[in-house]
Amino acid sequence: MQSIAYLILIIFLWGMIWVIPATLAGKRRKNGRSVYWGLLVAALITEILIAVMILQLGVSFEAGNLTLLIGPIIGSTVGSYYYWKLASQKDKEKQPS
């Protein structure tokens, strides 16, 4: 039973990897700012690549199943920061001086 709960948790985390950047994009759109869809796609790709990289590092260093849980969390955090930072920079570039 514990392994089934663990499997459900892993599927949930990997399935929710896109939520934070998509939420940031939704909030930007709701506030009347540009969404920058290209940045959102780049952030999602960055998330997935980081999560897979952490998973591969965990396999090569025999870290166990912890990397299955940590990979999506770190990937989502980095991808969200990437989107937030670059979108705010683009907003500053668009503002008239």
C-alpha positions in Angstrom: 0.0 0.0 0.0 2.9 2.4 0.8 4.4 1.8 -2.7 1.1 2.7 -4.3 0.9 6.0 -2.4 4.5 6.7 -3.3 3.7 6.1 -7.0 0.7 8.3 -6.9 2.8 11.1 -5.3 5.5 10.8 -8.0 2.8 10.9 -10.7 1.2 13.9 -9.1 4.5 15.8 -8.8 5.5 15.1 -12.4 2.1 16.0 -13.6 2.1 19.3 -11.8 5.4 20.5 -13.1 3.9 23.1 -15.4 1.5 24.7 -12.8 3.7 27.4 -11.3 4.8 29.1 -14.5 1.3 28.8 -15.9 -0.1 30.4 -12.8 2.4 33.2 -13.1 1.4 33.7 -16.8 -2.3 33.7 -15.8 -1.7 36.3 -13.1 0.2 38.5 -15.6 -2.7 38.2 -18.1 -5.2 39.0 -15.4 -3.2 42.1 -14.4 -3.2 43.3 -18.1 0.5 42.6 -18.7 1.9 40.6 -21.6 2.2 36.8 -21.1 5.2 36.2 -23.3 4.2 32.8 -24.5 7.7 32.1 -25.9 9.2 32.6 -22.4 6.5 30.4 -20.9 7.3 27.5 -23.3 11.1 28.0 -22.6 10.4 27.9 -18.9 8.4 24.7 -19.2 11.2 23.1 -21.3 13.8 24.3 -18.7 11.7 22.7 -15.9 11.5 19.3 -17.7 15.2 19.3 -18.6 16.2 20.2 -15.0 13.9 17.5 -13.6 15.3 14.9 -15.9 18.9 16.0 -15.3 18.3 15.6 -11.5 16.7 12.2 -12.1 19.8 11.1 -14.2 22.2 12.4 -11.5 20.2 10.4 -8.9 20.5 7.3 -11.0 24.2 7.7 -11.6 25.0 8.4 -7.9 22.5 5.8 -6.7 20.6 8.4 -4.6 17.5 6.3 -4.6 13.9 7.4 -5.1 14.4 10.8 -3.5 15.4 12.2 -6.9 12.0 11.2 -8.2 10.4 13.6 -5.7 13.0 16.4 -5.7 13.5 16.6 -9.5 10.1 18.1 -10.3 10.1 20.5 -7.4 13.6 21.9 -8.2 12.8 22.0 -11.9 9.5 23.9 -11.3 11.2 26.4 -9.0 14.0 27.2 -11.4 11.7 27.3 -14.4 9.3 29.7 -12.6 12.1 32.0 -11.5 13.4 32.0 -15.0 10.0 33.0 -16.4 9.4 35.6 -13.7 12.8 37.2 -14.1 12.9 37.4 -17.9 9.3 38.6 -18.1 10.0 41.4 -15.7 13.1 42.3 -17.7 11.0 42.4 -20.9 8.4 44.6 -19.1 11.2 47.1 -18.2 12.3 47.2 -21.8 8.8 47.9 -23.0 8.2 50.8 -20.6 8.8 54.2 -22.2 11.7 56.1 -20.7 
